[in-house]
């Protein structure tokens, strides 16, 4: 926005398997709710299509902090298929 980076998205694709994954997608808090995340995901999905990819996946946390991301992904056409839990411990 006006020459400043306000978000980012990363992804991987496997042309041989026609499979792709959106890894990280974030938008600066000041720009959330203005379509930046939707545009980022839309651009990546178009890249996947242009590359002949047939399947796109994305994972996200189930906590409230990931709710905006889940809304963007569902708006883009992703459907939830599994829920998961990640475990961690302080070392």
FIZATI-724254 format. One record per residue: x, y, z of N, C-alpha, C in turn; residue number from 1; residue in one letter. Coordinates in steps of 0.1 Angstrom, whole numbers, plus 5000, padded with zeros to 4 digits. Layout:
N
PT    npx    npy    npz   capx   capy   capz    cpx    cpy    cpz   num   residu
PT      X      Y      Z      X      Y      Z      X      Y      Z   NUM        a
...
***
This chain:
91
PT    npx    npy    npz   capx   capy   capz    cpx    cpy    cpz   num   residu
PT   5009   4988   5000   5000   5000   5000   5009   5012   5000     1        x
PT   5008   5020   4990   5016   5033   4989   5031   5030   4990     2        x
PT   5035   5019   4984   5049   5015   4984   5054   5008   4996     3        x
PT   5045   5005   5006   5049   4998   5018   5044   4984   5018     4        x
PT   5052   4974   5023   5047   4961   5025   5037   4960   5036     5        x
PT   5025   4955   5033   5015   4954   5044   5011   4939   5046     6        x
PT   5017   4930   5038   5013   4916   5040   5023   4907   5032     7        x
PT   5022   4894   5035   5030   4885   5028   5023   4871   5027     8        x
PT   5027   4863   5018   5021   4850   5016   5032   4841   5011     9        x
PT   5033   4828   5015   5043   4819   5010   5035   4806   5006    10        x
PT   5041   4799   4997   5035   4787   4992   5045   4777   4986    11        x
PT   5040   4765   4984   5048   4755   4977   5039   4748   4967    12        x
PT   5045   4743   4956   5037   4735   4947   5045   4724   4942    13        x
PT   5038   4713   4939   5044   4701   4933   5037   4698   4920    14        x
PT   5044   4702   4909   5038   4701   4896   5036   4686   4893    15        x
PT   5045   4677   4896   5043   4663   4893   5031   4657   4900    16        x
PT   5028   4661   4912   5016   4656   4919   5004   4665   4917    17        x
PT   5006   4676   4910   4995   4686   4908   4989   4690   4922    18        x
PT   4998   4693   4932   4994   4696   4945   5001   4708   4950    19        x
PT   4994   4716   4958   5000   4729   4963   4996   4731   4978    20        x
PT   5004   4739   4985   5000   4743   4998   5003   4758   5001    21        x
PT   4994   4765   5007   4996   4778   5011   5003   4776   5025    22        x
PT   5014   4782   5028   5021   4781   5040   5018   4792   5050    23        x
PT   5023   4803   5047   5021   4815   5057   5014   4826   5049    24        x
PT   5005   4832   5056   4997   4844   5050   4995   4853   5062    25        x
PT   4999   4865   5061   4997   4875   5071   4995   4889   5065    26        x
PT   4987   4897   5072   4985   4911   5069   4987   4919   5081    27        x
PT   4994   4930   5079   4996   4940   5090   4983   4944   5097    28        x
PT   4982   4945   5110   4970   4948   5117   4962   4960   5111    29        x
PT   4970   4970   5107   4964   4982   5103   4957   4981   5089    30        x
PT   4960   4970   5082   4954   4968   5069   4944   4956   5068    31        x
PT   4942   4949   5080   4933   4938   5080   4919   4943   5077    32        x
PT   4911   4935   5070   4897   4938   5068   4896   4947   5055    33        x
PT   4907   4949   5048   4906   4958   5036   4908   4950   5023    34        x
PT   4908   4937   5024   4909   4928   5012   4923   4924   5008    35        x
PT   4933   4928   5016   4947   4924   5013   4949   4909   5013    36        x
PT   4944   4903   5024   4946   4888   5025   4938   4881   5014    37        x
PT   4926   4886   5011   4918   4880   5000   4926   4881   4987    38        x
PT   4932   4893   4985   4939   4895   4972   4951   4885   4972    39        x
PT   4958   4884   4983   4970   4875   4983   4966   4861   4980    40        x
PT   4956   4856   4987   4952   4842   4984   4947   4841   4970    41        x
PT   4940   4850   4965   4935   4850   4951   4946   4849   4941    42        x
PT   4957   4857   4943   4968   4857   4935   4975   4843   4935    43        x
PT   4977   4838   4947   4984   4825   4948   4976   4814   4941    44        x
PT   4962   4814   4943   4954   4804   4937   4955   4805   4921    45        x
PT   4956   4817   4916   4958   4819   4902   4971   4813   4897    46        x
PT   4982   4816   4905   4995   4810   4902   4993   4794   4901    47        x
PT   4987   4788   4911   4985   4774   4911   4978   4769   4898    48        x
PT   4967   4776   4895   4959   4773   4883   4968   4774   4870    49        x
PT   4975   4785   4869   4984   4787   4858   4995   4776   4856    50        x
PT   4999   4771   4868   5009   4760   4868   5003   4746   4866    51        x
PT   4990   4745   4864   4983   4732   4862   4980   4724   4874    52        x
PT   4981   4731   4886   4979   4724   4899   4964   4721   4900    53        x
PT   4961   4710   4905   4947   4705   4906   4942   4707   4921    54        x
PT   4951   4706   4931   4946   4706   4945   4954   4716   4952    55        x
PT   4947   4724   4960   4954   4734   4969   4949   4731   4984    56        x
PT   4959   4732   4993   4956   4730   5007   4961   4742   5015    57        x
PT   4956   4743   5027   4961   4753   5036   4956   4748   5050    58        x
PT   4965   4750   5060   4962   4747   5074   4962   4759   5082    59        x
PT   4954   4759   5093   4954   4771   5102   4951   4766   5116    60        x
PT   4955   4774   5125   4951   4771   5139   4936   4773   5142    61        x
PT   4932   4767   5152   4917   4768   5156   4914   4779   5166    62        x
PT   4925   4786   5170   4922   4796   5180   4917   4809   5174    63        x
PT   4912   4818   5182   4906   4830   5178   4915   4839   5169    64        x
PT   4928   4838   5172   4938   4846   5165   4939   4842   5150    65        x
PT   4935   4830   5147   4935   4825   5133   4921   4827   5126    66        x
PT   4911   4832   5133   4898   4834   5127   4898   4842   5114    67        x
PT   4905   4853   5114   4905   4861   5101   4910   4853   5090    68        x
PT   4921   4845   5092   4926   4837   5081   4916   4826   5077    69        x
PT   4910   4820   5086   4900   4810   5082   4889   4816   5074    70        x
PT   4884   4828   5077   4874   4835   5069   4879   4837   5055    71        x
PT   4892   4842   5054   4897   4844   5040   4898   4831   5032    72        x
PT   4902   4821   5038   4904   4808   5031   4890   4803   5027    73        x
PT   4880   4803   5036   4867   4798   5033   4861   4807   5022    74        x
PT   4863   4820   5023   4858   4829   5012   4864   4826   4999    75        x
PT   4876   4821   4999   4883   4818   4986   4879   4804   4981    76        x
PT   4871   4797   4989   4866   4784   4984   4872   4771   4991    77        x
PT   4881   4773   5000   4887   4762   5007   4876   4757   5017    78        x
PT   4876   4744   5019   4866   4737   5028   4874   4730   5038    79        x
PT   4869   4731   5051   4876   4723   5061   4875   4708   5059    80        x
PT   4886   4701   5061   4885   4686   5060   4889   4679   5072    81        x
PT   4898   4685   5080   4901   4679   5093   4904   4690   5103    82        x
PT   4903   4687   5116   4907   4696   5126   4919   4689   5133    83        x
PT   4929   4697   5138   4940   4691   5144   4945   4699   5156    84        x
PT   4953   4693   5164   4958   4700   5175   4973   4698   5175    85        x
PT   4980   4709   5178   4995   4709   5178   4999   4709   5193    86        x
PT   5009   4701   5197   5013   4701   5210   5027   4708   5211    87        x
PT   5031   4714   5222   5044   4720   5224   5048   4719   5239    88        x
PT   5060   4720   5241   5065   4721   5255   5077   4731   5256    89        x
PT   5078   4738   5267   5089   4746   5269   5101   4738   5273    90        x
PT   5112   4740   5267   5124   4732   5271   5134   4740   5279    91        x
***
